Amino acid sequence: MDTVVSAKHFLEDQIPVKFHHHIPTSLKSAYKAANLLIQEEPILQVASAIDNGGRIISWAVDAAFEKLIKSGQWPFDYRWVPFDKPTGRYLEIRLNHSVMSVSQIHDPRQQPRNVRFRENKRLNNQPFFDMDDFEEENSVNGLPHFLLVHGHQELNFAHLAVPNARHSMGYIYKTANLMQLPHELPNELPPVEDTDFDATMTLKEEIERWRKENDDR
């Protein structure tokens, strides 16, 4: 694919801004539920459980976003995907022409730890978003992959992000802190440049072709 796609514009095409306000609401609800469960359950108050409290938060966040989709508030689909090693499953949110996973991180400037399934997913971004190191990799090899990252233990940030194919490089694009969104979003958004729209449509066509060839539906 010869056309360079704006990572920001494609992310907003896949997850329109009008749906962003659901993210801090769902995260706050999940963290509250997790903390309440921990406080009320003695088994979760032993030292070993406290050290792994992030797992409770992670499960609560998964439940919150599964509910968000099942209720119809988010017009997307989801599935539970096995990790590369059979140690469980993770929530994959299925957008129109991409996928997204959710991760807790300590530092919003860095990607989640470099595990195999995330490595495979982020490499799917390399043909699309103006990455010089991968300028020859110009064909669709899989669905573009986004991340929803949020603060570890303390819910002080949340971002939608496009991970760089090189883990150490962080992100190609990342939204502002979604935990600081206003309660009401503006009705009018800046117009989309024709070149951004055309590039996004071309990418969607390439992805649809890849889906048909690889029976990914």
Disulfide bonds with the S-S distance in Angstrom:
none
